[in-house]
């Protein structure tokens, strides 16, 4: 009788134990950090999380950028010229727990946005796998990947993903939505497979 009770409990525990969804194994070790002004980089971050799991964190500043496009362009130009790193409101206390860190950003001033530079200066990603992803207005990555490499010298940096998003200058904001989002999803899936994340 005791043997039947033991096996009954064992079967219950096996059935009741949570099973991770396929493609999300190790998701607790993945972090997706992103900066997004118009929602395009956030859309790609959401697609990545949907495919490989992980935790998502949006970079926010203690002092937000101006609302208007021309004002933010002028401020970012000044910050880049002076090498100024804006203070982050976002705090990630347990970053040491993550083995893989996706970093997502738009191309600003043909380079890495100052808030992402702040993040990469503030947090030590040595020994981690760093995977950049980018949205831009059609002008590409600029020097952003070289800057990531300079700021993450002791990290394993995988091939980046880049896709055209909106063009705020022309009043085109969130472009990665609806049918366009599904097109981008297919591109992201292909990229994730290429870099061995799926």
C-alpha positions in Angstrom: 0.0 0.0 0.0 2.8 2.4 0.9 4.5 1.6 -2.4 1.4 2.6 -4.3 1.2 5.9 -2.3 4.8 6.6 -3.1 4.4 6.0 -6.8 1.2 8.0 -6.8 3.0 11.0 -5.2 5.9 10.6 -7.6 3.6 10.6 -10.7 1.8 13.7 -9.3 5.0 15.6 -8.9 6.2 14.7 -12.4 2.9 15.8 -14.0 2.6 18.9 -11.9 6.2 20.1 -12.5 6.3 23.1 -14.8 7.9 22.5 -18.2 9.6 25.3 -20.1 8.3 26.1 -23.5 10.5 25.0 -26.3 12.9 27.7 -27.4 12.8 29.4 -24.0 15.3 27.1 -22.1 17.7 29.3 -20.2 15.5 32.3 -20.7 16.2 33.4 -17.1 19.8 33.9 -18.1 19.0 36.3 -20.9 18.5 40.0 -20.6 17.2 42.3 -23.3 18.2 46.0 -22.6 16.9 48.5 -25.1 16.5 52.3 -25.7 13.5 53.2 -27.8 12.2 56.7 -28.5 9.4 56.0 -31.1 8.7 52.3 -30.2 10.5 50.6 -33.1 13.5 49.3 -31.1 11.0 48.2 -28.4 9.0 46.3 -31.1 12.2 44.4 -32.0 12.9 43.7 -28.4 9.5 42.3 -27.9 9.9 40.0 -31.0 13.3 38.8 -29.6 11.7 38.0 -26.2 8.9 36.2 -27.9 11.4 34.0 -29.7 14.0 33.3 -27.0 12.5 34.5 -23.7 14.4 36.5 -21.2 13.8 39.7 -19.2 13.2 43.1 -20.9 14.5 46.4 -19.4 14.0 49.7 -21.1 16.7 52.4 -20.5 15.3 55.5 -19.0 17.1 58.7 -18.1 17.0 60.7 -14.9 16.4 63.7 -17.0 14.4 62.7 -20.1 15.3 64.1 -23.5 13.2 66.9 -25.1 10.0 66.0 -26.7 10.7 67.6 -30.0 12.9 66.1 -32.7 15.1 69.2 -33.4 15.8 69.7 -29.7 16.8 66.2 -29.1 19.1 66.2 -32.2 20.8 69.3 -30.9 21.2 67.9 -27.4 22.6 64.6 -28.6 25.1 66.4 -30.9 26.3 68.3 -27.9 26.6 65.2 -25.7 28.6 63.3 -28.4 30.9 66.2 -28.9 31.7 66.5 -25.2 31.7 62.8 -24.5 28.9 63.4 -22.0 27.1 60.3 -20.6 23.6 61.1 -19.3 22.6 59.6 -15.9 20.4 56.6 -16.1 17.2 56.3 -14.1 17.2 52.6 -14.9 19.0 50.3 -12.4 19.7 46.6 -13.0 20.7 45.1 -9.6 21.2 41.5 -10.7 23.0 41.9 -14.1 25.6 39.4 -12.9 22.9 36.6 -13.2 22.6 37.0 -16.9 24.9 35.1 -19.3 23.5 36.7 -22.5 22.7 40.4 -22.9 20.9 41.7 -26.0 21.4 45.5 -26.4 18.9 47.3 -28.6 19.2 50.9 -29.8 18.4 53.3 -32.6 21.2 54.9 -34.6 21.5 58.5 -33.4 24.0 60.9 -35.0 25.3 57.9 -36.9 26.6 56.3 -33.7 25.5 54.7 -30.4 23.1 56.8 -28.5 24.5 58.4 -25.4 22.2 56.5 -23.0 23.4 53.2 -24.4 27.0 54.4 -23.9 26.0 55.2 -20.3 24.7 51.7 -19.8 27.8 50.0 -21.3 30.1 52.2 -19.1 28.1 51.6 -16.0 27.7 47.8 -16.2 30.5 45.3 -16.6 29.6 42.8 -19.3 32.9 41.0 -19.2 32.6 37.3 -20.0 29.0 37.7 -21.2 27.7 37.2 -24.6 26.6 40.6 -26.0 24.2 40.7 -28.9 23.4 44.1 -30.5 20.2 44.9 -32.4 19.4 48.2 -34.0 16.7 50.2 -35.7 17.4 53.2 -37.9 15.9 55.6 -40.4 17.5 53.9 -43.4 21.1 55.2 -42.8 22.4 52.0 -41.2 24.5 51.4 -38.1 27.1 54.1 -38.5 29.9 53.5 -36.0 27.7 52.0 -33.3 29.0 48.5 -33.5 32.6 49.7 -33.3 31.6 51.6 -30.2 30.0 48.5 -28.7 33.2 46.6 -29.4 35.3 49.3 -27.7 33.0 49.3 -24.6 32.7 45.5 -24.3 36.3 44.4 -25.0 36.0 41.4 -22.7 32.6 40.2 -24.0 31.7 37.7 -26.7 30.0 40.0 -29.2 27.8 38.2 -31.7 26.7 39.4 -35.2 24.3 42.3 -34.9 20.8 42.7 -36.3 19.7 46.0 -38.0 16.5 47.0 -39.6 14.8 50.1 -40.9 12.3 51.6 -38.4 10.6 54.9 -38.6 12.0 58.3 -39.7 11.1 60.8 -37.0 12.5 63.7 -39.0 9.8 63.1 -41.6 7.1 62.4 -39.1 7.2 58.6 -39.4 7.2 57.2 -35.9 6.3 53.6 -35.1 6.8 51.8 -38.4 7.3 48.2 -37.1 3.6 47.3 -36.6 1.0 45.3 -38.4 2.2 43.5 -41.5 5.6 45.3 -41.2 6.1 43.8 -37.8 5.5 40.3 -39.2 8.1 40.9 -41.9 10.6 42.1 -39.2 9.7 39.0 -37.1 10.7 36.7 -40.0 14.0 38.6 -40.3 14.7 38.4 -36.6 14.0 34.6 -36.5 16.4 34.1 -39.4 19.1 36.2 -37.6 18.6 34.3 -34.3 19.1 31.0 -36.1 22.2 32.3 -37.8 23.8 33.3 -34.6 22.8 30.0 -32.8 20.2 31.4 -30.5 17.4 29.2 -31.8 
